[in-house]
Amino acid sequence: MSAHCMLTGAEPGFGNRISHSHRRTSRRFDPNIQSKRYWLPSERRHVRLRLSTKGIRTVDAIGVEAAVARIRARGVKV
């Protein structure tokens, strides 16, 4: 589960790569996953989160405390 966002739950999608001759082979659409370190004031420590770029924008909007609460509500260990 390396290409998986801890906050939004974004995961790879699957489809077909179509060549010029229209042959189809399977391919994978990975989300843009980045590892980002945030300071968590309530626990007085840093947390490293694996987030998609959409997840990073969500953390910027709602704050790291609310984001970590959502991640823990999904059952992911932080």
Buried (B, 14 or more C-beta within 10 A) or exposed (E): EEBBBBBBEBBBEEEEEEEEEEEEEEEEEBBEBEEBEBEBEEEEEEBEBBBBBEBBEBBEEEEBBEBBEBBEEEEBEB
